[in-house]
Amino acid sequence: MSGKVCLITGGSRGGMLKEIAKEYLAHGAKAVVLMSRNKDKNEAVANSLGPNCHSEPGDVSKVESCRNVVANVIQKFGPIDILVNGAAGNFLATAEKLSANGMKRVLEIDTIGTFNMS
């Protein structure tokens, strides 16, 4: 991992994605960038991981936002070596209680967002 640049989408809640970032940093990553729509929470998680972890606000469901984040990361740290598509939309509801709009949003984040970033 020495010298690698890692971009992780969906890091603002901590949890599994924070642990992935922590391990990349522990193994010598040059920079780990967390991307999330929630700027404040994302910055807090990035700051808690030290000076080589950074925050980039962005929305994986929007192509232009993805392009901007990738351009910013490349400009600041160099080429991206690793992408973790961790951003996820979910609603704690049974299928019967999940609205069509809720399902659409899950697909926009989980499926289209993964496509956009990749």
Backbone as CSV, one residue per row, in Angstrom:
resi,resn,N_x,N_y,N_z,CA_x,CA_y,CA_z,C_x,C_y,C_z
1,MET,0.813,-1.207,0.000,0.000,0.000,0.000,0.855,1.269,0.000
2,SER,2.126,1.109,0.190,3.008,2.263,0.285,2.866,3.175,-0.933
3,GLY,2.542,4.434,-0.650,2.426,5.428,-1.699,1.149,5.398,-2.504
4,LYS,0.219,4.535,-2.182,-1.031,4.411,-2.952,-2.029,5.499,-2.552
5,VAL,-2.862,5.866,-3.504,-3.965,6.806,-3.282,-5.260,6.013,-3.347
6,CYS,-6.050,6.103,-2.289,-7.292,5.334,-2.180,-8.477,6.290,-2.084
7,LEU,-9.527,5.995,-2.821,-10.778,6.758,-2.751,-11.874,5.808,-2.282
8,ILE,-12.537,6.190,-1.197,-13.608,5.380,-0.615,-14.880,6.207,-0.625
9,THR,-15.929,5.698,-1.271,-17.203,6.418,-1.270,-18.039,5.960,-0.082
10,GLY,-18.744,6.911,0.520,-19.681,6.576,1.582,-19.073,6.482,2.962
11,GLY,-18.074,7.273,3.277,-17.396,7.118,4.557,-17.916,7.925,5.721
12,SER,-18.995,8.666,5.582,-19.378,9.630,6.620,-19.980,9.025,7.881
13,ARG,-20.333,7.764,7.856,-20.930,7.163,9.049,-19.928,6.366,9.869
14,GLY,-18.692,6.339,9.406,-17.703,5.548,10.131,-17.919,4.085,9.822
15,GLY,-17.917,3.245,10.821,-18.193,1.828,10.637,-17.196,1.139,9.740
16,MET,-17.697,0.245,8.900,-16.864,-0.604,8.052,-15.936,0.211,7.144
17,LEU,-16.437,1.272,6.546,-15.620,2.052,5.620,-14.521,2.807,6.347
18,LYS,-14.780,3.260,7.543,-13.738,3.886,8.364,-12.652,2.866,8.675
19,GLU,-13.045,1.646,8.979,-12.066,0.597,9.287,-11.226,0.246,8.060
20,ILE,-11.837,0.238,6.885,-11.086,-0.003,5.650,-10.056,1.114,5.453
21,ALA,-10.492,2.360,5.626,-9.580,3.499,5.496,-8.433,3.387,6.501
22,LYS,-8.764,3.036,7.723,-7.749,2.899,8.770,-6.683,1.876,8.384
23,GLU,-7.099,0.761,7.809,-6.150,-0.281,7.409,-5.279,0.164,6.242
24,TYR,-5.865,0.857,5.266,-5.051,1.377,4.161,-3.983,2.316,4.707
25,LEU,-4.368,3.180,5.630,-3.415,4.121,6.227,-2.346,3.379,7.031
26,ALA,-2.752,2.380,7.788,-1.808,1.615,8.603,-0.781,0.888,7.743
27,HIS,-1.152,0.580,6.513,-0.251,-0.136,5.617,0.469,0.799,4.641
28,GLY,0.466,2.103,4.939,1.313,3.039,4.217,0.717,3.804,3.068
29,ALA,-0.617,3.830,2.949,-1.214,4.608,1.861,-0.766,6.064,1.947
30,LYS,-0.474,6.638,0.809,-0.093,8.051,0.715,-1.265,8.939,1.121
31,ALA,-2.450,8.589,0.621,-3.661,9.360,0.925,-4.874,8.446,0.823
32,VAL,-5.787,8.620,1.760,-7.093,7.972,1.701,-8.117,9.101,1.689
33,VAL,-8.988,9.082,0.697,-9.994,10.130,0.546,-11.367,9.501,0.736
34,LEU,-12.123,10.059,1.670,-13.503,9.633,1.899,-14.425,10.590,1.162
35,MET,-15.355,10.043,0.401,-16.315,10.848,-0.368,-17.714,10.582,0.163
36,SER,-18.427,11.658,0.465,-19.793,11.526,0.968,-20.557,12.814,0.713
37,ARG,-21.880,12.696,0.679,-22.718,13.893,0.531,-22.720,14.727,1.808
38,ASN,-22.526,14.090,2.965,-22.584,14.802,4.234,-21.197,15.340,4.591
39,LYS,-20.941,16.567,4.183,-19.623,17.186,4.322,-19.130,17.183,5.767
40,ASP,-19.952,17.610,6.702,-19.508,17.746,8.092,-19.168,16.402,8.727
41,LYS,-20.039,15.429,8.576,-19.770,14.102,9.140,-18.566,13.460,8.474
42,ASN,-18.467,13.635,7.166,-17.357,13.059,6.424,-16.027,13.647,6.890
43,GLU,-15.990,14.962,7.070,-14.771,15.616,7.553,-14.397,15.128,8.949
44,ALA,-15.395,14.928,9.805,-15.119,14.454,11.163,-14.476,13.068,11.134
45,VAL,-15.001,12.175,10.302,-14.430,10.825,10.198,-13.010,10.912,9.640
46,ALA,-12.824,11.681,8.570,-11.490,11.816,7.965,-10.499,12.392,8.974
47,ASN,-10.897,13.425,9.678,-10.011,14.047,10.662,-9.637,13.079,11.781
48,SER,-10.550,12.193,12.139,-10.273,11.247,13.226,-9.225,10.210,12.821
49,LEU,-8.968,10.089,11.516,-8.017,9.083,11.030,-6.628,9.647,10.762
50,GLY,-6.440,10.942,10.954,-5.111,11.512,10.828,-4.888,12.323,9.570
51,PRO,-3.662,12.832,9.443,-3.364,13.805,8.384,-3.357,13.243,6.962
52,ASN,-3.280,11.942,6.796,-3.284,11.380,5.443,-4.669,10.945,4.986
53,CYS,-5.675,11.222,5.808,-7.053,10.927,5.421,-7.753,12.250,5.141
54,HIS,-8.461,12.305,4.042,-9.047,13.552,3.573,-10.511,13.351,3.216
55,SER,-11.229,14.451,3.195,-12.657,14.435,2.893,-12.918,15.165,1.580
56,GLU,-13.759,14.568,0.759,-14.237,15.216,-0.470,-15.747,15.085,-0.504
57,PRO,-16.472,16.197,-0.434,-17.923,16.095,-0.556,-18.321,15.759,-1.989
58,GLY,-19.287,14.869,-2.116,-19.757,14.508,-3.439,-20.908,13.525,-3.372
59,ASP,-21.624,13.412,-4.463,-22.798,12.555,-4.557,-22.592,11.555,-5.693
60,VAL,-22.460,10.271,-5.346,-22.189,9.244,-6.357,-23.309,9.109,-7.380
61,SER,-24.501,9.551,-7.051,-25.617,9.409,-7.989,-25.613,10.484,-9.078
62,LYS,-24.689,11.425,-8.974,-24.596,12.521,-9.952,-23.244,12.450,-10.670
63,VAL,-23.281,12.231,-11.978,-22.069,12.030,-12.778,-21.093,13.192,-12.615
64,GLU,-21.580,14.406,-12.711,-20.693,15.568,-12.638,-20.007,15.659,-11.272
65,SER,-20.725,15.325,-10.221,-20.129,15.312,-8.885,-18.998,14.291,-8.812
66,CYS,-19.213,13.118,-9.387,-18.179,12.075,-9.411,-16.948,12.561,-10.163
67,ARG,-17.167,13.156,-11.305,-16.048,13.677,-12.109,-15.260,14.726,-11.339
68,ASN,-15.972,15.613,-10.651,-15.297,16.664,-9.879,-14.456,16.082,-8.750
69,VAL,-15.009,15.109,-8.038,-14.265,14.498,-6.939,-13.013,13.810,-7.472
70,VAL,-13.157,13.030,-8.522,-12.000,12.333,-9.095,-10.945,13.345,-9.542
71,ALA,-11.357,14.408,-10.210,-10.408,15.440,-10.656,-9.697,16.079,-9.465
72,ASN,-10.442,16.377,-8.394,-9.843,16.982,-7.200,-8.818,16.048,-6.563
73,VAL,-9.161,14.776,-6.459,-8.250,13.811,-5.846,-6.974,13.690,-6.675
74,ILE,-7.119,13.585,-7.983,-5.944,13.460,-8.846,-5.074,14.710,-8.761
75,GLN,-5.705,15.874,-8.738,-4.955,17.129,-8.652,-4.178,17.216,-7.338
76,LYS,-4.789,16.795,-6.229,-4.156,16.930,-4.912,-3.139,15.827,-4.610
77,PHE,-3.418,14.596,-5.046,-2.624,13.458,-4.573,-2.023,12.609,-5.681
78,GLY,-2.457,12.801,-6.921,-1.990,11.973,-8.016,-3.031,10.935,-8.383
79,PRO,-2.681,10.032,-9.286,-3.642,9.033,-9.775,-4.222,8.175,-8.656
80,ILE,-5.469,7.816,-8.827,-6.155,6.958,-7.857,-5.771,5.510,-8.147
81,ASP,-5.244,4.834,-7.128,-4.841,3.437,-7.270,-5.936,2.465,-6.862
82,ILE,-6.744,2.870,-5.894,-7.760,1.971,-5.330,-9.069,2.731,-5.177
83,LEU,-10.162,2.120,-5.625,-11.505,2.661,-5.436,-12.320,1.645,-4.649
84,VAL,-12.890,2.090,-3.549,-13.836,1.265,-2.790,-15.207,1.905,-2.953
85,ASN,-16.102,1.244,-3.665,-17.469,1.731,-3.858,-18.296,1.314,-2.643
86,GLY,-18.230,2.119,-1.596,-18.919,1.777,-0.361,-20.213,2.531,-0.133
87,ALA,-20.461,3.577,-0.905,-21.683,4.361,-0.717,-22.898,3.468,-0.902
88,ALA,-23.848,3.625,-0.001,-25.047,2.785,-0.068,-26.244,3.566,0.436
89,GLY,-27.345,3.334,-0.217,-28.609,3.884,0.245,-29.458,2.722,0.717
90,ASN,-30.040,2.868,1.865,-30.930,1.808,2.335,-31.961,2.384,3.293
91,PHE,-33.050,1.717,3.339,-34.130,2.082,4.233,-34.471,0.840,5.038
92,LEU,-34.558,0.982,6.319,-34.884,-0.163,7.165,-36.388,-0.378,7.118
93,ALA,-36.798,-1.095,6.086,-38.224,-1.338,5.864,-38.392,-2.642,5.105
94,THR,-39.508,-3.268,5.315,-39.824,-4.452,4.517,-40.139,-3.999,3.092
95,ALA,-40.088,-4.918,2.148,-40.373,-4.579,0.754,-41.758,-3.966,0.612
96,GLU,-42.705,-4.465,1.399,-44.075,-3.943,1.310,-44.166,-2.487,1.748
97,LYS,-43.251,-2.063,2.623,-43.310,-0.690,3.145,-42.332,0.258,2.461
98,LEU,-41.516,-0.267,1.546,-40.572,0.573,0.830,-41.284,1.219,-0.355
99,SER,-41.233,2.537,-0.412,-41.919,3.240,-1.502,-41.129,3.105,-2.803
100,ALA,-41.810,3.385,-3.891,-41.149,3.366,-5.201,-40.024,4.397,-5.238
101,ASN,-40.260,5.571,-4.642,-39.208,6.597,-4.586,-38.030,6.140,-3.739
102,GLY,-38.312,5.446,-2.640,-37.246,4.905,-1.799,-36.406,3.900,-2.568
103,MET,-37.054,3.014,-3.283,-36.342,2.015,-4.074,-35.528,2.680,-5.178
104,LYS,-36.099,3.706,-5.801,-35.382,4.441,-6.848,-34.108,5.060,-6.282
105,ARG,-34.201,5.621,-5.092,-33.025,6.259,-4.472,-31.948,5.215,-4.148
106,VAL,-32.350,4.053,-3.655,-31.393,2.970,-3.382,-30.649,2.610,-4.665
107,LEU,-31.365,2.459,-5.766,-30.733,2.114,-7.043,-29.815,3.231,-7.541
108,GLU,-30.230,4.484,-7.355,-29.398,5.608,-7.784,-28.053,5.613,-7.064
109,ILE,-28.069,5.292,-5.789,-26.829,5.306,-5.008,-26.046,4.013,-5.212
110,ASP,-26.688,2.889,-4.964,-25.979,1.603,-4.939,-25.543,1.135,-6.321
111,THR,-26.397,1.240,-7.298,-26.096,0.698,-8.618,-25.525,1.770,-9.543
112,ILE,-26.261,2.835,-9.723,-25.804,3.886,-10.635,-24.583,4.593,-10.058
113,GLY,-24.569,4.797,-8.742,-23.406,5.423,-8.106,-22.145,4.609,-8.290
114,THR,-22.256,3.297,-8.164,-21.099,2.421,-8.382,-20.633,2.523,-9.827
115,PHE,-21.564,2.519,-10.758,-21.231,2.690,-12.186,-20.550,4.038,-12.420
116,ASN,-21.142,5.110,-11.880,-20.585,6.457,-12.072,-19.142,6.540,-11.582
117,MET,-18.876,6.009,-10.409,-17.522,6.110,-9.856,-16.539,5.220,-10.616
118,SER,-17.001,4.059,-11.015,-16.099,3.133,-11.717,-15.778,3.632,-13.107
